Amino acid sequence: MRWGYTLMTEQAGPAQLVRDAEAAEGAGFDFEVISDHYSPWLDSQGHSPYAWSVLGAVTQRTERVELMTYVTCPLIRYHPAVVAQKAATVQLLSDNRFTLGLGAGENLNEHITAQGWPPANIRHEMLEEAVRIIGELFDGGYVNYSGNHYRVDSAKLWDLPEKRVPVAVAVSGKQSVARFALSADAMIAVEPEAELCATWDASRGNHSPSRKIGQLPVCWDEETEAAVARAHEQFRWFGGGWKVNAELPGPAGFAGATQFVTKEDVAASIPCGPEVQPILDSVREFIDAGFTDVALVQIGGDHQDGFLRFAESTLLPALRELG
């Protein structure tokens, strides 16, 4: 098992995210993932800087940790050819430490271009074409492409890294697994579902084993009551599930959809407080399901320093023993 730290752009500004990335490497995390959003989920989070600018700075302030988008949507806000160029650049800047995490996105971020929000089946078709375009550009040379959703005219990446950028794709069920198990290098999922991992591995057949990367929100604080209150204020949107979360258009929608979520509801689904055991219990679900990597999210942009000290002294040693 490898343990990651989440640079959550929705809850901190760009300069702090870069400092947190450096501190997380010092604390001993194996990899770091960054969310790629245009808007926060809730107004109370209060931030959403451009993830790719932050990543460029992080490559120069870290030396060891692997880096990853968790996740970038290459459908509407970004054209796939531009995503490929950004990924290749970050791979060069990071000395081959970068993985491009892709997903079908959320209305929250993609509606800003006023092109409409397609249904899920169309989004998966678009993502499939996007992964193909990005892969062809990573192969080198000029790329021309004409599909149902995208066209590319004589595109070429002029600065390609020696190590091809690995691509990870977010999946949520059998349909998305079937589409991407062979074209992606790794799987992303936020629910510890054993069936997803088993289906992914079976779909890859004789291909080399791949990483399966999960994510777990936690809210560490010296006071449990304070942790629960902060998790409820900033992270109650998480309980809606991705079929809902992908469709709502903005923070006001998430505030309305979660207005009846209680602190007790949040505390039942997110480890809150100073104890390590609740985090280990939640992580165990990912281990038992077959995941190889888990990235932790510490809720609260201004509550990272204490969490990172806790991670270095207590949490990471316990996780390594567990994994």
C-alpha positions, 0 to 999 in steps of 0.5 A, spaced: 500 500 500 502 507 498 499 513 502 497 519 499 496 526 501 490 531 497 492 538 495 484 540 495 484 546 491 477 548 493 479 549 501 486 553 500 489 558 495 495 557 491 501 559 495 498 555 501 497 549 497 504 549 494 507 550 502 502 544 504 505 539 498 512 541 500 510 539 508 506 533 506 513 530 502 517 532 508 512 528 513 513 522 509 507 521 504 508 517 498 504 521 493 500 527 492 494 528 488 490 535 486 483 536 485 482 540 478 476 545 479 473 551 477 468 552 483 468 549 490 463 544 492 460 549 498 461 557 499 464 555 506 470 552 502 472 558 499 477 557 494 479 554 487 485 556 484 488 553 477 490 546 479 495 546 473 499 552 475 499 550 482 502 543 480 507 547 476 510 550 482 509 544 486 514 540 481 519 545 483 518 545 491 518 537 491 523 532 490 520 525 491 513 524 491 509 522 485 504 527 483 497 526 480 491 530 478 485 527 481 481 528 477 482 532 470 476 532 466 478 533 458 471 534 456 468 541 455 472 546 459 479 543 456 480 540 450 483 533 450 489 536 446 491 541 451 490 536 457 495 532 453 500 538 452 499 540 460 500 533 462 507 532 458 509 539 461 508 537 468 512 530 467 518 534 464 518 539 470 517 533 475 522 529 472 517 523 471 513 523 477 506 525 474 500 521 473 494 524 469 488 522 472 482 523 468 474 523 469 468 524 466 467 531 470 462 534 474 457 540 472 459 544 477 466 545 473 464 544 466 457 548 465 462 555 465 463 554 458 455 555 457 455 549 452 450 544 456 452 538 460 451 532 457 448 525 460 452 520 463 452 515 457 455 521 452 460 523 457 463 516 457 463 517 450 467 523 450 472 521 455 473 515 451 475 519 445 479 524 449 483 518 452 484 516 445 487 523 443 491 524 449 494 517 448 496 518 440 499 525 442 503 521 447 506 517 442 509 522 438 508 525 431 502 529 428 495 527 430 489 528 426 483 525 429 475 526 427 470 523 432 463 524 434 465 529 439 472 531 438 476 533 432 484 534 432 488 538 426 495 536 426 497 537 433 503 535 436 507 535 443 513 538 441 516 537 448 515 530 450 518 527 456 522 520 456 517 517 460 510 516 457 505 520 462 501 514 465 494 515 465 489 513 470 481 513 469 476 514 474 470 509 474 464 507 478 461 501 475 461 495 470 460 500 464 466 505 465 471 499 467 469 495 460 471 502 457 477 504 460 481 498 463 485 496 457 486 503 455 488 506 462 494 505 466 491 505 473 484 505 476 481 511 480 475 510 485 472 514 491 468 508 494 471 502 497 468 497 492 471 490 491 467 488 485 470 494 482 477 492 483 475 485 481 472 487 475 478 492 473 483 486 474 479 481 470 478 486 464 485 487 464 486 480 463 494 478 461 496 486 461 500 488 467 497 489 474 495 496 475 494 501 481 487 502 484 487 509 487 482 511 492 481 517 496 478 518 503 476 524 507 478 525 514 477 531 519 483 531 524 483 535 530 485 535 537 477 536 539 472 531 536 467 536 536 470 541 532 472 536 527 465 534 526 463 541 526 468 543 520 467 536 516 459 538 516 460 545 514 465 544 509 464 536 506 457 534 507 456 535 500 460 528 499 455 524 502 450 525 496 454 520 491 457 521 485 450 520 481 448 526 484 454 530 485 456 530 477 449 533 476 449 539 480 451 546 477 454 550 483 455 551 490 448 553 491 445 547 489 450 543 493 448 547 499 440 546 498 441 538 496 445 537 503 441 542 508 438 536 511 444 533 512 446 533 520 453 533 524 451 526 526 450 523 518 457 526 517 461 523 523 458 517 521 461 517 514 468 521 515 473 519 521 473 525 525 477 527 531 484 526 534 484 518 534 488 514 529 483 508 529 477 510 526 482 512 520 485 505 520 478 502 520 476 506 514 482 505 510 481 497 511 475 497 507 480 500 501 485 494 503 480 489 503 477 491 497 483 490 493 486 498 492 493 499 492 493 506 493 489 511 498 490 518 498 487 522 504 483 529 504 484 533 511 478 537 511 479 544 512 484 548 509 487 552 515 488 545 519 493 542 515 499 543 519 497 539 525 494 534 521 501 533 517 505 533 524 500 527 526 501 524 520 508 524 520 508 521 528 502 517 528 498 516 522 503 514 517 507 509 521 500 506 523 498 505 516 504 502 513 504 497 519 496 496 517 498 496 509 
